[in-house]
Amino acid sequence: MTALTTLLLLAALGAAPTSNPADVCSEDGARKMLARFLEPDANFGALSKAMRPSAAEYSAIISDASARERAEKRYESTWTAGKIVVHPLPGQSKIVLSSVGSNDLKTGSPAIRPWSEHWVKVAGVLANGLVIYSFWFVEKESDVNEPTKRTGFDGLMCVKNHWVLLPKLWWILGGA
């Protein structure tokens, strides 16, 4: 069955085709995925666990074998123990995102200014072409500048249409 035939069949059945895979790994895709954490009955543990990277995804993110092995070993024990749980605090109903490319981190592009110097220190072991997101749950967008009024995470990346989270990867890799 060709893609066109599939689309026509879906349309005839009243079903919407799945979204374009390229959209999954966009900023809009990140917002859609994170918005699930704001739903009233969100299961934070299950939603967080869905962002656990596979061995292949660690390889796609960290190009240096020694750094990859170190990160995977550390994260896997943390994921297994259920210690990585993304969650907003009560009243936090907005998402603020910031992103930077791994290539920008490596070259010192002006795009890195709002990003932590810690990420710059570990940029050399990151694969080229990654987009890394930090995100915060807030009550109002201006709260992003108030550490006591935000819940934030960094290290959100999309690998082959799957969102993965490696929080504080820079710390795990010794960039602190």
RAUR-V507215 format. One record per residue. BURIAL is # if it has 16 or more other ideal C-beta (glycine too) atoms within 10 Angstrom, else .. D_CENTER is the distance of its C-alpha to the mean C-alpha in whole Angstrom. Layout:
# RAUR-V507215
burial = <BURIAL	BURIAL>
d_center = <D_CENTER	D_CENTER>
This chain:
# RAUR-V507215
burial = <.	.	.	.	.	.	.	.	.	.	.	.	.	.	.	.	.	.	.	.	.	.	.	#	#	.	.	.	#	#	.	.	#	#	.	.	#	.	.	.	.	.	.	.	.	.	#	#	.	.	#	#	#	.	.	.	#	#	.	#	#	#	.	.	.	.	#	#	.	#	#	#	.	.	#	.	.	.	#	.	.	.	.	#	.	#	.	#	.	.	.	#	.	.	#	#	.	.	#	#	#	#	#	#	#	.	.	.	.	.	.	#	.	.	#	#	.	#	#	#	.	#	#	.	#	#	#	.	.	#	#	#	#	#	#	#	#	#	#	.	.	.	#	#	.	.	.	.	#	#	.	.	#	#	#	#	#	#	#	.	.	#	#	#	#	#	#	.	#	#	.	#	#	.	#	.>
d_center = <34	33	30	32	34	31	30	34	34	31	32	36	34	32	29	26	25	21	19	18	16	15	14	11	9	11	10	12	10	7	10	12	9	9	13	13	13	16	18	21	21	18	18	15	16	15	12	11	12	11	8	10	10	14	16	16	12	13	16	14	12	14	18	20	21	22	19	17	20	20	16	16	19	18	15	17	19	17	15	19	20	17	17	13	13	11	14	15	19	22	22	19	18	16	13	13	10	11	10	12	13	13	17	17	17	19	22	22	21	22	18	17	20	17	15	16	19	17	15	18	19	17	16	19	18	15	15	16	14	11	9	7	6	7	8	12	14	17	21	21	19	22	21	18	20	22	20	22	21	17	15	12	9	7	6	2	4	6	9	12	11	9	5	5	5	8	9	12	12	14	16	16	17	20	19	20>
